[in-house]
């Protein structure tokens, strides 16, 4: 690929590295220079969820979780605790999925039973 075809992806990754203020500045400059460009940037930022707040804390937590403190014993303890918590989260999510599946099956069985009642009443009458 040539540099001409990859510049949008390069610009997007550069703006992502700079953070929200860079996206906002690019949008404002786009509005000033050529207003359809600014509107297109605004639409893209909304469509791609670039302006959501909830994506920032998880990124920072992951960075802090993998950073070494310099104390090997504490880093090993932290890694073990994070691994254990991730396993517990996976088990809990699996448990919730089982509950959802059981609820869905019960609702489906109830639907089928209610559908069969009128058919059974007609065959006995």
Secondary structure, DSSP 8 states (H G I E B T S, - for coil): --HHHHHHHHHHHHHHHH-HHHHHHHHHHHHHH-HHHHHHHHHHHHHTTTT-SHHHHHHHHHHHHHS--S-HHHHHHHHHHHHHHHHHHHHHHHHHHHHHHHHHHHHHHHHHHHHHHHHHHHHH-
